[in-house]
Amino acid sequence: MCNNKNRKIRSFVRRQGRWTKAQKRAIDSCWDLYGIDVKNQKNIPDLFLKKQPSWLEIGFGDGENLYHMAKNNPHINFIGIEVYLSGIGILLQKLKLDPLPNLKISREDAIEVLSYNFTDNSMDKIFLLFPDPWHKKKHNKRRFVNKKNIDVMYKKLKTAGDLHIATDWQDYAEHTLDTLNKDKRWQNKSSKFDYMQNPPHRIKTKFEKRGLKLGHKIYDMIFKKI
Ligand SMILES: C[S@@+](CC[C@H](N)C(=O)[O-])C[C@H]1O[C@@H](n2cnc3c(N)ncnc32)[C@H](O)[C@@H]1O
C-alpha cells in the first residue's frame, strides 16, 4: 500500500454504511431540493429564500436531531453537514414524506465547507453533537475539537453566537472544556463554567442513546463567541 505522508488528518473515514434502496432513491429524488452544491458557493446561508437566523449541525449522523430542530423552528434556517451517505439517505427519506423549506444539506468535509463556503460571522449557532470519539491515544489527533477547527468555527459564528458541543466520552469532554475555557474568545454559558444540565433545543441523538446504554455520562457544553 502507498503511504502518502502529506495525507490530511481527517475526523472521519468515508463509509457508505448499510445502504438501502429506499435511501438511495431518496437521495436520487431529493438531493436537488435539499443538497448543497458547494462549487461556487460563497455563503451557504444565502441559498435560503427566507432571510432568518442560521444554525448549523456538523456530523448529524441519521439527522434525527437536525430534522427535529428544523421542524420545530421554522423561523430559523438549518444547514447540516455529514459525510455518511446512508445517514443523509435516512434524513432525505423523512424530508420526502414531510418537506421542510428551512433545511439544506452538504455531504462534504465540514471543515472544508465551513472554511470555503460560509462568509465570516454568518452563523448564529453551531452544533457538534457526539463527534467521533477517536478514543485510542494514537487516534486522538483525528478528533474534531482541535485548535484549527475551533478557530474556523469561531470565525464563522456571529458575535454572541453559540457553539454547542456534546459528548459521552469523559476525556473528550474534559479536553473540550479545558481548551475552550482557557480560550478568552469564548464564554462558557454554564454558571459553574462546566457542563449544561438541561441543554436547550436538542433531542437525544442515536449516539447519545448508544452512550447511555453503555453507562456513559452525557456532557453538554455551550460556549458563546465574545
Ligand atoms: C459519532 S457520529 C454522531 C452522529 C450524530 N451526531 C449522533 O449523535 O447520533 C459522528 C458523525 O460525524 C460525521 N463526521 C465526522 N467528521 C466529519 C466532518 N469533518 N464533516 C462532516 N461529517 C463528519 C461522521 O460521518 C459521523 O456520522
The ligand as an ORCA input file, in Angstrom:
! r2SCAN-3c Opt
* xyz 0 1
  C     -20.333      9.535     16.249
  S     -21.264     10.085     14.893
  C     -22.546     11.067     15.674
  C     -23.728     11.291     14.784
  C     -24.850     12.118     15.412
  N     -24.411     13.455     15.696
  C     -25.345     11.447     16.663
  O     -25.091     11.994     17.755
  O     -26.004     10.403     16.550
  C     -20.232     11.352     14.211
  C     -20.627     11.753     12.795
  O     -19.837     12.840     12.370
  C     -19.559     12.664     10.988
  N     -18.348     13.441     10.700
  C     -17.134     13.291     11.283
  N     -16.278     14.197     10.790
  C     -16.966     14.925      9.882
  C     -16.601     16.003      9.024
  N     -15.359     16.508      9.027
  N     -17.537     16.515      8.211
  C     -18.802     16.005      8.204
  N     -19.205     14.979      8.996
  C     -18.289     14.454      9.822
  C     -19.398     11.169     10.822
  O     -19.636     10.754      9.493
  C     -20.447     10.624     11.789
  O     -21.668     10.364     11.154
*
